[in-house]
Each structure stands twice: as structure tokens, then as C-alpha cells.
């Protein structure tokens, strides 16, 4: 089953559904408690405790993400390819301001939806942007589509499940609907990578995945709160081995 290209996407989709449904149940229990004046303080303490617990879990997952990223990055065959890809790719990303575009897209969609459309729409839009726009989405699609391994999407599934639980406690069932967006977007990217993978030499594929794994390390350090890297601006580095590997081999570098 794990050799199935879309397996990682399916796991991610189910994880978000489970996390969101758990969050909706927690929201329901909290609403019942909040309706009783005697339990107001206890409810506030429960919210604080839940927030602290979720932050601790996210940091623990951040450590796991770093380990996954390091293990993939160490498979690099030509270190110079990675270094040049990261330098040039980040420069391109900063010039295009990919991170800024993503943030502006999120704010534009939120304005279009508006609070007046209800919490379901708000939860759907917010969760879709959170789960679908990021380096792990692209890295995981390439990994699943080309090598049929799903380590990145497994890690993303755990992170998304915890995030979905947290968001659903405030935004409700709309968060669960974002699972549809995850399946459609990640599934499409994975199928495209799978179709294109046959035309890409194994050496180039390895360099692409290794460079993407280094970006995953950056995501992990962000989750730990150690850094605030704009990983989206580094995303072009993943695709530069397509050009650099043939170029370097031509000059025997």
C-alpha cells in the first residue's frame, strides 16, 4: 500500500479529518462547561492548559521534523549542487517575495469570505491556507510521486492533525472541510510528480529530494521557535538541481 503514490496524501487527509472532528467534540464540551457560571474559571484554565499542551506537542513534532529533514538531506550526492541551489533559489524566492504573496493571498481570501459568511467558511479558508500552502506540501508531493516514500507527508499529517484539532475548537466543522482541499491539491501535485519522475534522472531526483529535505529542517526549527525562516522564499531551490546537475556534470564539477 505504501508504494501507492497517493498514500501519503490519503494519510494526511484522514489525519486532518480526525483532528478536526476531535476539536469539534472538545469545542462542544467546552461550550457546555462555559454555559455554567460556576465552571467559568475551570473552563479558562482548561483552555490555557490545552494551549500549553498543544504548543509542547508541536515543539516535539518539530524535533521529529528536523530529524526527518536531516536524514533526507544527508543523502546528498553533490554538496555543491545543494549549496548553489539554496543560494540562488533563496535569492529568486526573495526577489519574487513568495512568502509575501502567500500572506497577501491569505489576507485577501479572508477579506473576501469575511466573518459575516459564518464560522464554517472561515474555518475552511483558514485551514486550507494553513495546510495546503507550504514547503512540505511540495516536498512531500515530489517524494511521494517520484520515490513512493511518504516520510514528509507522515510528519505533515501529525502536524496538521494537531493544528486541525486546535483550529476546530474555535472555528468548528469548517476546518474538517479543508481535508477536501488537501486531497485535491496534494493529490494533483503528487500525480504530476509521478508522471514527470520517469523523465528525470535518478541522480537529479536525489538532489531535488535532498534539497527539499533541508527546507524541511528549516520548517522544524520554525516549529521549535528557534528560527523564523521564510521557507516559502527558499522553495525555488528545490527545482534548481534540474539545471545544475547536468551543468555540473558537463564541467565535471
C-alpha positions as CSV (number, residue, x, y, z in Angstrom):
1,X,0.0,0.0,0.0
2,X,2.8,2.5,0.8
3,X,4.1,2.1,-2.7
4,X,0.9,3.8,-3.9
5,X,1.8,7.3,-4.9
6,X,-1.2,8.9,-3.2
7,X,-0.9,7.0,0.1
8,X,0.8,10.0,1.8
9,X,-2.0,12.3,0.7
10,X,-4.6,9.9,1.9
11,X,-3.0,9.7,5.3
12,X,-2.7,13.5,5.5
13,X,-6.4,13.9,4.6
14,X,-7.6,11.4,7.2
15,X,-5.3,12.9,9.9
16,X,-6.9,16.4,9.3
17,X,-10.4,14.9,9.5
18,X,-9.7,13.1,12.7
19,X,-8.0,16.1,14.3
20,X,-10.8,18.5,13.2
21,X,-13.6,16.1,14.5
22,X,-11.8,15.8,17.8
23,X,-11.6,19.6,18.0
24,X,-15.3,19.9,17.3
25,X,-16.0,17.5,20.2
26,X,-13.8,19.4,22.5
27,X,-15.5,22.6,21.5
28,X,-18.9,21.1,22.3
29,X,-17.8,20.0,25.8
30,X,-16.2,23.4,26.4
31,X,-19.4,25.2,25.3
32,X,-21.4,23.1,27.8
33,X,-19.0,24.0,30.6
34,X,-18.9,27.7,29.7
35,X,-22.6,27.8,30.0
36,X,-22.4,27.2,33.7
37,X,-21.2,30.2,35.7
38,X,-19.5,28.0,38.3
39,X,-17.2,26.5,35.8
40,X,-16.1,29.7,34.1
41,X,-12.6,29.7,35.8
42,X,-12.2,26.0,35.3
43,X,-13.0,26.4,31.6
44,X,-10.5,29.2,31.3
45,X,-7.9,27.0,33.0
46,X,-8.7,24.2,30.6
47,X,-8.3,26.4,27.6
48,X,-4.9,27.6,28.9
49,X,-3.8,24.1,29.7
50,X,-4.9,22.9,26.2
51,X,-2.9,25.7,24.6
52,X,0.2,24.8,26.5
53,X,-0.2,21.2,25.7
54,X,-0.6,21.9,22.0
55,X,2.5,24.1,22.0
56,X,4.5,21.3,23.7
57,X,3.3,18.7,21.2
58,X,4.1,21.0,18.2
59,X,7.6,21.5,19.5
60,X,8.0,17.8,20.0
61,X,6.9,17.3,16.4
62,X,9.3,20.0,15.4
63,X,12.2,17.8,16.6
64,X,10.8,14.9,14.6
65,X,10.6,17.1,11.5
66,X,14.2,18.2,11.9
67,X,15.3,14.5,12.2
68,X,13.4,13.6,9.1
69,X,14.8,16.6,7.2
70,X,18.4,15.8,8.3
71,X,18.1,12.1,7.3
72,X,16.9,13.1,3.8
73,X,19.4,16.0,3.4
74,X,22.4,13.7,4.2
75,X,21.6,11.6,1.1
76,X,23.0,14.4,-1.0
77,X,25.5,13.3,-3.6
78,X,26.9,16.6,-4.7
79,X,27.1,19.1,-1.8
80,X,28.0,21.9,-4.3
81,X,24.7,21.4,-6.1
82,X,22.8,21.9,-2.8
83,X,24.8,25.0,-1.8
84,X,24.4,26.7,-5.1
85,X,20.7,25.7,-5.3
86,X,20.0,27.1,-1.8
87,X,21.9,30.4,-2.5
88,X,20.3,31.1,-6.0
89,X,16.9,29.6,-5.1
90,X,16.6,31.7,-2.0
91,X,17.6,34.8,-3.9
92,X,15.0,34.1,-6.5
93,X,12.4,33.5,-3.8
94,X,13.2,36.7,-2.0
95,X,13.1,38.6,-5.3
96,X,9.7,37.1,-6.1
97,X,8.6,37.5,-2.5
98,X,6.8,34.2,-2.5
99,X,6.2,34.4,1.3
100,X,4.7,37.8,0.9
101,X,2.4,36.6,-2.0
102,X,1.2,33.7,0.2
103,X,0.4,36.0,3.1
104,X,-1.3,38.5,0.9
105,X,-3.3,35.7,-0.7
106,X,-4.4,34.5,2.7
107,X,-5.5,38.0,3.8
108,X,-7.3,38.6,0.5
109,X,-9.3,35.4,0.8
110,X,-10.1,36.1,4.5
111,X,-11.4,39.6,3.4
112,X,-13.5,38.0,0.6
113,X,-15.0,35.4,2.9
114,X,-15.4,37.8,5.9
115,X,-16.8,37.0,9.3
116,X,-20.3,37.5,8.1
117,X,-20.2,34.4,6.0
118,X,-20.1,32.2,9.1
119,X,-17.5,30.2,11.0
120,X,-17.8,27.2,8.6
121,X,-16.4,29.3,5.7
122,X,-13.8,31.0,7.9
123,X,-12.6,27.6,9.3
124,X,-12.4,26.1,5.8
125,X,-10.4,29.0,4.3
126,X,-8.1,29.4,7.2
127,X,-7.3,25.7,7.5
128,X,-6.9,25.3,3.7
129,X,-4.3,28.0,3.6
130,X,-2.5,26.6,6.6
131,X,-2.4,23.0,5.4
132,X,-2.0,23.4,1.7
133,X,0.4,26.3,1.2
134,X,3.9,25.5,2.3
135,X,7.2,23.8,1.5
136,X,6.2,20.5,3.0
137,X,3.3,20.2,0.5
138,X,5.6,20.5,-2.5
139,X,8.4,18.4,-0.9
140,X,6.1,15.7,0.1
141,X,4.4,15.6,-3.3
142,X,7.8,15.1,-5.0
143,X,8.9,12.5,-2.5
144,X,5.6,10.5,-2.8
145,X,5.3,10.9,-6.5
146,X,8.9,10.0,-7.5
147,X,10.2,7.6,-4.8
148,X,6.8,6.4,-3.4
149,X,8.0,7.1,0.1
150,X,5.9,9.3,2.3
151,X,8.0,10.3,5.3
152,X,7.4,14.0,4.7
153,X,3.7,13.6,4.4
154,X,3.6,11.4,7.5
155,X,5.3,14.2,9.5
156,X,3.0,16.8,7.9
157,X,0.0,14.6,8.8
158,X,0.9,14.7,12.6
159,X,1.5,18.5,12.5
160,X,-1.8,19.1,10.5
161,X,-3.8,16.8,12.8
162,X,-2.7,18.8,15.9
163,X,-3.3,22.1,14.1
164,X,-6.7,21.0,12.9
165,X,-7.7,20.0,16.5
166,X,-6.7,23.4,17.8
167,X,-8.4,25.4,15.0
168,X,-11.6,23.3,15.2
169,X,-12.0,24.1,18.9
170,X,-12.6,27.8,17.8
171,X,-13.7,27.6,14.2
172,X,-15.8,24.4,14.2
173,X,-16.6,21.9,11.5
174,X,-15.4,24.1,8.6
175,X,-11.8,23.0,9.5
176,X,-12.7,19.4,8.6
177,X,-13.8,20.6,5.1
178,X,-10.2,21.6,4.4
179,X,-9.4,17.9,4.0
180,X,-11.0,18.1,0.6
181,X,-8.6,20.8,-0.4
182,X,-5.7,18.8,0.9
183,X,-6.7,15.7,-1.1
184,X,-7.2,17.6,-4.3
185,X,-4.1,19.8,-4.2
186,X,-1.6,17.3,-2.8
187,X,-3.1,14.5,-4.9
188,X,-2.7,16.6,-8.1
189,X,0.9,17.6,-7.3
190,X,1.8,14.0,-6.4
191,X,0.4,12.7,-9.7
192,X,2.2,15.4,-11.7
193,X,5.5,14.5,-9.9
194,X,4.8,10.8,-10.5
195,X,4.3,11.4,-14.3
196,X,7.3,13.7,-14.6
197,X,9.5,11.5,-12.4
198,X,10.1,8.9,-15.2
199,X,11.7,11.6,-17.3
200,X,14.1,12.9,-14.6
201,X,17.4,11.0,-14.0
202,X,17.7,9.3,-10.6
203,X,20.7,11.5,-9.7
204,X,18.8,14.7,-10.2
205,X,15.8,13.3,-8.3
206,X,18.0,12.5,-5.4
207,X,19.4,16.1,-5.3
208,X,15.9,17.6,-5.5
209,X,14.7,15.5,-2.6
210,X,17.9,16.2,-0.5
211,X,17.5,19.9,-1.1
212,X,13.8,19.7,-0.2
213,X,14.7,17.8,3.0
214,X,17.0,20.7,4.0
215,X,13.9,23.0,3.7
216,X,12.1,20.6,6.0
217,X,14.8,21.1,8.6
218,X,14.0,24.9,8.4
219,X,10.3,24.1,9.0
220,X,11.3,22.1,12.0
221,X,13.4,24.9,13.5
222,X,10.5,27.3,12.9
223,X,8.2,24.9,14.8
224,X,10.6,24.9,17.7
225,X,10.5,28.7,17.8
226,X,14.3,28.7,17.2
227,X,14.1,30.5,13.9
228,X,11.5,32.4,11.8
229,X,12.7,31.4,8.4
230,X,10.7,32.3,5.3
231,X,10.9,28.8,4.0
232,X,8.5,29.6,1.1
233,X,11.2,32.0,-0.3
234,X,13.6,29.1,-0.3
235,X,11.3,26.8,-2.3
236,X,12.8,27.6,-5.8
237,X,16.0,25.9,-4.6
238,X,14.3,22.5,-4.9
239,X,14.0,22.8,-8.6
240,X,17.4,24.2,-9.5
241,X,19.1,20.7,-9.5
242,X,17.2,20.1,-12.7
243,X,19.6,22.7,-14.3
244,X,22.6,22.5,-12.1
245,X,23.2,18.7,-12.1
246,X,23.5,18.5,-16.0
247,X,25.6,21.7,-15.9
248,X,28.0,20.5,-13.2
249,X,28.3,17.1,-14.9
250,X,29.2,18.8,-18.2
251,X,32.1,20.6,-16.5
252,X,32.9,17.6,-14.2
253,X,32.3,19.6,-11.0
